């Protein structure tokens, strides 16, 4: 008897399993899944609203030990800092992998069900959920070489002896898409002799074999465990590479999409308050495919946004940013974008493919190098290498190394962040962005890894000191960022499902209108992307500004009268124009 799955979903789930594993597996595997669910206390969270999201939603991306206090578990320190400084501004905390790991700052997981004791305990994770919603990573593509699963594989112990992908080293793998420049196969000594196994990302991150249903069920069990521990959003890390078929690119394969659809069916039945986010750092059109037909991810990252913003601010030309945002499709109510400028990873270059001329991309890379950044590469099918991501903090990526003007650097940086706040979708803010952190050169020297440049750690007392000093850029960024988040949360025009209209006014500015879902409120955002004072003719281009109504700038509180008046903007200034008679 099936106890936990609604009858209208059973047939669909069985059919998905049949597509993946063939034969009559659907019936047996659904029954196995149903028994698994019974081990966990999963159900609709009574404290959740009856909708997916609204304008109050946002995500803070942070490692569990990014704020530390000597003698205290870092997760406890993090909770105190967030409660004291961001409780009224932040809705959801994405705690980056907090499990025991062997490399890649958590993304080579040794044990998915245990909290890294260097960070704290499960009770610390759950305590963070008292005041914030939680996002967990489900790192499905690979596992650490030091995991028990891999030890069992080498020893020939079931079931893990069949969890990994063995390949004859003479096999032609030239069609495989690679996100790294490390060897694809790793030689391993096992009980049965030397084997060569698949490693997409690094030779410490061993790819899992999802052609084996036991692997799928391991991760379903982990998924249910995370939901029982308070996960509200599940981030499917590196999901694009999940399914492998030799002779193909091994990225975006149909069975990868089928597994995401299966996960969507499962969570929508068992825990409809839980959302799926896919992490696919690929060109824009490929990324959009992870919405499926509304039956895959609830959210996808806007991976093209960080490099497009960087390009627009360096070139003082919003042409390509405007063209890209105008091309974004309308989404059904159950889908939205996650808008971000920075994360624990670098700034991806592949998502710029086809959006910016090649020579302008080369110029952007050189500008980042000049600001102390590094460039990571990937291996192409012909054996050559090409840039994959830029490694630099977003603040330093925009700071001018030739001019000592802290206020201008802060204004330029906040300009970039404002765009992520105003675009349709949910904003995601990396902790080192909200604190205006600079490049972590010492960390790179210590680890030898380029990504460490953007993964520094703060001592809590030092962080509080710099944030309280409004003479330095950290305090200026932090408190203005907080204020912008507070404003955004008050206006339904910023609802993720609210309409978005992009205006092509002037290549020096980026302009759009957001409208609340009930169509009763508009906010018009216009942002100067240059380091000069400018005047922008708006009346002839934005119908709402043609008349003589007074509009209030929500950011500075100034008024603007429509009609023939040009809009005056200071360097990197943004206005959020809201008509006074709307009364909000």
N, C-alpha and C positions, 0 to 999 in steps of 0.2 A: 504493500500500500504506500502511495506517495503522500507524505504528510505536509511537506513544507512548500511545495510548488503548486501554484494555481493551475487548474486544468487547462486554461487557455494558453499557458506557456509550455506545458509539458510536450506537446507535439512538436512545437518549434524547436525546443531544446534538443529533443531526440533527433530531429532532422539535422540539426547542426552537428551533433556528435556523429551521426551516420556519415555526413559529408567528410568529416575529418578522419574517421577511423573505420568506416566501411561496415558492411555486413549488418548483423543484428546488435551491434554494440550499443546502440542508442538506448534501448530499454534497460539493459543491465547497468549501464553507466549512470543513467539518471537515478536509478534506485540506489546505487552506491553513493551518489552525490547527496541524495535525500538523507541517508543515514549519517553522512558526514556532518550535515548541517545541525543535526540534533545535539552535537557536542558543544555547540556554542549558543550563547544567549544573544541571538540576532533578532532584531525587530525594528519597527519604525520608532525613531527617537521622538518621544512625546514633546520635547522642547523645540523640535524643528518646525519652521513655518510650513505652510501647505504649498509652497512654491520653491523652485530651485534656487533663485537668487533675486536680489534687487540692488539698488544703488548703494546700499551699505556694505555690500560684499567687496572684499579685497583679500589678497594673500601676501603674507610676509614670508620670504624664503630665507631660511637660516639653518646653519649647522647647530647641533645641540651644545657644542662647546665654543661657540663664537663669542660668548661673553662669560668670563671666568672670574671666580673669587677663590683664592687659595684656601684649601681645607674644606671646600664645599663641592657637592656633586654639581657639575656644570648645568644639568637640566634644572636644578633648583635655582641656581643663579639666574638662568635664563628666565624662568617664570617670574622671579622677583623684578627683574629689569623690565620685562614686558608689562607686568601689572602696574608698575610705577610710571612708565613713560609712554606706553602705546595702547593701553587697554581701551581707550575711547576712540581710537583711530583704526585699529586693525581688527579684522573679523576672523581670519583664518591664518593659522601658522603651518607652513610647510616645513616640517622638521626633516631636513635632509637625512639620508640613511643613518640610523642610530643603532645599527646592529654591529656585532663583532665583524671585523673586516681585515683584509690583508693588504689592500692597496686602493688607489684611486679615491682616497678620502671617503670610503664607505661603500663605493659601488662595486667592490669585489667582496660579496657577503659570505661570511663563514657560516653563520647561523641566522636564519630569517626570523626565528621565534624568540630570540633573546635580545635584550637591550645591552649594548656595550657597557660593561661595568665602569669603564672610564668616564662614561657620561651620567649614569644613574641606573634607575630601575623602571620597570613598567609603571609602578605607582607614580613616578615623576612624569612620565608621558601622560598618564591619565589625569594627573593634577593640572597639566597645561590645558587639558580639555574642559576644565571647570569654567574658564572665561573665554576660551577661543575654540573655534572649530579646528579640526586637525586634518592635515594632508600627510599621508604616508606614501613612500615609494614602494611599489611592487616591482622588484628588479627581476624580470622574468627571462631575459635573454641569456644570462650567464650567472655563474656562481664562482666563488673563490676556489683556486687550486688547493687551498688549505681546508676546505670544507669536509665534513664527514661523508657527504655524498661522493666526493671525488676520491677520498680514501677507500670507500667501499668499492668504487668502480675499479680502482687499481688492484684491489684484493679479490675481485670477482664476486662480491657479496650482493645478493638481491635485496631490494629491487634496483639499487643505484648502479649495478653493473651495466644496465641498459639505459642510463640517463644521458649519455653523452654521444657525440657524433664522431664516429671513426671514419677516416678517409684514407684510401691508398695514396701515398705521397706522389705517385705518378699521374694522378688524376688531373685533368685540365680544369683548373679553377679560375681561368682568366676572365670569365664573365661576371665573377662575384664582385659586387660593389663593396668597397672598403672605406670605412671612416677613419682608418688609421694607417700608418706605414709599417707596422710590425708584421711579422710572418703570420699567415692565416692558420697554418697547422703547427701543432706542438708535438714533439716526440716525447712519449711517456713510456716508462717501463711498467708493465703490468704483470699480473700472475701468468698471463698467457703470452708474454713477450712484449716486444716493442709495438706500440700503437701510435698512430698519428691522429690527433683530435682537433676539432674545429675551435678556433679562438678569434672571434671577430674583432674584439677591442684590444685585448692585450693577452700575453701568455700567462697571466695570472687570473684571467677571467675566462672560464671555460664555458662554451656555449652548451645549452641544454637541448635535448632531443625531444621536441614536442610531437614528433611522430609516435612517440610512446605515450599512451593515455595516462600511464602512471605519473609522468611528469606533470601533465595538466592537473591531475588530482592533487599532487603535492601543492601546487600553487593555488588551487581552489581552497584547500585546507588553510593555507597561509592567509588568503584573502578573507575567509570567514573569521580567522583569528584577529586580523587587523580591524575588521568592522566591529567585532566584540570589544576591542580595546578603544573604540571611539573614533576610528578613521571616518571622516566625512567625505574626503576626496581621495581617490586612489590614482596615483600617478603611474602610468604604465611606461616604465623606463625603457628606452631603446627598443620599443615594440616593433619598429619597422623591420627589424632583422630576424624576427622570431622563427619563422619557418624556413627551412633550407631545402632546395631542390637543385642538385648538381646539374649544370647546364643552363641555369638561369642566373639572374643578378642576385638572387637571394635577398631581395628587399621588396617590400610591399606585396608579397605574394598573396594570392587569394585566400589561402588557409590562415595566414596571419589575420586578415580581416575577419575571417569566419570565427576565429577565437575571440576577437574583440566583441563581435556580435553576441557570441555565447556568454561572455562576461556581462554584457549589457542586459541580456535577458535574465541572467541570474540575479544581478543586483536589483533590477527593477522589480523582481518578484519578492526577494527576501528582504531587501533594505532599500526601498525607493528613495530614501533620503541621501543615499550614497551616490556620488558622481564619479565618472571615469574621465581622466585626462590623459591624452596620448602625448608622449614626448617623441617627436619625429623631426629632427633637425635636418630638413631636406628642402629642396625648392618648393615654392609656395603652392603650386598646383598639386604636387604630390602630398603635401601636408594636409590640404583641404580634403583629400580623399578619406581621411580618418573620421570624418563625420558620417561616412557611408550615406545611406538614405535616411538619416535620422535614427539609425539603429546601431551606431557604433559609439564613438566618444560623445560625451556631453560637451566637452571642451577640448579645443586644440590650442596650442601655443601659436602666437603670431610671430613665428621665427624671423620673418622678413623685417619686422619693425625695428629691432635694435640696429642692424647695419644701415637700414634706410634712413633712420633718424641721424645716425652718425654721419652718413654721407651728406645729408641735407644741411646739417649745421656746419660741417667743414667747408662745403662749397657755397653756403648761403643761397642755396637754390632748392626749392621744395618741389620742383617739377616731377621727379620720379616718386616721391612720397605721395603727392597728390594723385598721380595717375594710379598708383597701386591701391590706395584707399578707395578711389572711385570704382575700382574693379571688384572690390569685395562683394560677395553675394549677400542677399538677404537670407537670414537663417530662421529656421522654425523656432518656436518658443523654447523647445527643449535642447537647443544648441547655442553655444556662445564661444567667443574667443577669450583666451587669456593673454592680456596685453602686458608685455614686459620689455624692459630695456637691458637688463643684466640679470645674470644668475650665477650659480657656482661654476658653470662652464664658461668657455670663452664666447665671443661674439661670432656666431656662425656666418660664414661667407657663402656657403652653398645657397642659402635662401635668397641671396641677391641675384642668383642666376636668371638671366633674361629680364631683369628689372633695371639694371644700371649698365651703361657701356663698359666694356672690359677695361679700357684705359683709365676710366674714372675709378674703377675698383682698385687698380694698381696704385693710383694716387692715394686712395684712402689707406691702403696697406702701408705705404711709405709714411703717411702722416702719423699712423699709430706707432710705427717703429720709432719715429722721432720723439714720441711722448713716452718712451721707455717700454712699449709693449713688445710682445713676441708674437710670432706667427707659427701656428701648428699646421702640419701638412697631412694629406692623405695620399694613399697609393692608388694610382689609376690602373686601368686594365692593361695598358701598354708598358707598365713598369715605371712610368714617370711619377713625379709627385706634384701636387698642386696645393695651394693654400686651402685650409679647412676651417680654421677659426682664428680670431684675433684674441690674444691673451693680454688683458689689461683691465684695470678697474674702469667703470664707465665714467667716473669723475675725471680720472687722468686722461681718458680717451678724448675728452672735450676741453681739458685745460690747455691754455696757450703757453707753450714752453718759452716763447720769445718775449712775452710781456708779463711783468709782475703786476697783475691786476686781479686781486682776489675777488672783488665784487663782480667783475665781468665774468670770471670763471664760474662763480656761483650762479649768476644769471643764466649763462649759457647752459649749464648743467640742469638747472630747474626747468628751463625751457623744454629740454628733452623729456623730463619726467611728466610735465604737464600734458604732453601729447598722449602718453600712455594712460593718463587719468581720464582724458576726455573722450577717447575713442570708444566706440561701441564694444562692449565686452566687460570683463572683470580685470582690474589692474592687479599685477603681481609685482611686488617690490622686493628686490634683494636687499638684505640687511646692510651690505656695504654701500648701497646707493643711498639709503635713507640717512646714513651717517657720513656720507661724503668721504669714504675711505680712499687713501692713496695706494699706489702700487706697493705690494709686499715683496720687495727685492730680497730681503733677508730670507724670507720663506722659500723663494725660488732657489736661492743659493743652497739652502739647507736640504731641500728635497730633490733638486734637480728636475722638477716638473714645472712646465710653463704655467699650468693652471693654478698653481699655488699663489701666483701674483694677485689673484682675486679671492683668496680664501684665508685671509689673515684672521687673527683672533685678538680680541680686546680683553684687557683686565678691566673688571667692572668699574673700579674706582677711577682708572685713567679715562675710561670712556665717559663717565659722568662729568669728570673735570672738563674735558674738551667740549662736550655738548653744552655745558653751562657757560662757556666763554663765547659770548656773541661777537667777539673780535676776530674769531677764526672761522674758517669756512665750514667746519663740522657743525658748529652750533647754528650758523646761518642756514645751512641746508636742512638740518634736522627739524628745527622748529617751523620753518616755512613749509616743509613737506607735510608735517603734522597738520598745519592750518589748512592746507589745500585738501587733505583727506577729509577733514572735518566739514569743509564746505561741500565737497562732492557728495557726502553721505546725506545731506539735507535736501537734495533736489532730485525728484523723480525723473527729470530729463536725462539723468545719467544712468538710468536703469539699463542693465545689459540688453533687455529686449526692446528698448526705445529706438525709434528710427534714427538714421544717420544720413545727413546730406552733406556731401563734400563740395565746396565751392572752389572754382579755379579763378581766384582773384588776381594774383600777382605772385611771381615765382619767389618773391622775398618773404611771403607769408604762407601760413597753412591755416585754412579756414574751414569750419564745418558747423552744422546745426545739429543738435541732439533734441529729440522730442520724446516726451514721456509716453509710455504705452497707451494711456488714456487720451493722448493728444491735447491735453490741457496746458502743457507747459513746454516752452522752448528755451534752450540756452544756445547762444551763438558764440563760438570760440574762434578767436583770431589771434595768431601768434607770429611775432616778428622773428625771423630766423637769421637776422643780421646783427652786426655790432654797431649799427648806426641808427639814429632817430629816423623814422620814416613816416610818411603820410599815405594812407591807403584809401582809395575811392571805393566805398562799399555800397552806397545807395543804389547804383545802377546794376549791381550784381546780386544783391541779397534782397529779395522783395520785402521782407519784414522790416528792413531798415530804410525803405523808401519814404515812409511817412515822417511825421513830426513827433512821434512818440519818444518819451524819454526811456532810456535803457540804463540799468544799473550794472556796473562791472562787479561781479560777485567777489573777485579777487582783491581789488583795491577800494571798492566802494564808490568810485567815481561814477558820474552820469554821462551818458552820450545821447545826443539828440540825432535821430535819423534824418533822412532827407539828403540835402546837398552837402552836409558836413563831412569832411574827410576824417578818418580815424587816425589819430596821432599815437604812435607807439614808440616807446623807448627801446633801446637795444634788448633783444630777447624777451620783450614784454609779451605777456598773454593776457587777453581780456576774455571773461566769460560774461557775455551780455545777456541780461535777464530783464524783461519788461516789467516796470514797476507795478502796472495795474494787474499783473498776475498775482500779486499779493503774497508771494512766498519769500 
